[in-house]
Amino acid sequence: MTDTPEVPELSAGLSREQARALRESFDDAEQERIEETVATLLDLLGKAHTMAVLSTFAFTDGPLRFSDLEAELDIAPNTLSARLQELTEAGLLDRTAYDEIPPRVEYTPTEKAEALFPVFAHLHHWAIEHDI
């Protein structure tokens, strides 16, 4: 059994070679766990509108209600509801329901989601410099 390598902060901006070396520094079981987690995350992020929902949270302070997201994004309500449920189940959003009339539900990003937010800043920065 090898010692767990020191993992740099996400903002460290690893080169491709450094990232490869870091990945290879883990034992086989940990490499497999990491690859499965990445695959699961990419499957979730690849679903329609998931990136748009998370991007909205990345650039907004405070909790958001369903109606806030509905007004911000052009997403069918049933699809938005499904994405919010999936993101909550994945531990990326917290859902808080208030016992009020009319009912009020707010969503807030978890620490796990907030750790992804630099990705959205990077993508927006990339879009400033590039077109597709």
Helices and strands as residue ranges (DSSP letters): G 10-12, H 16-24, H 28-45, H 50-58, E 64-65, H 66-72, H 77-89, E 93-98, E 104-109, H 111-129
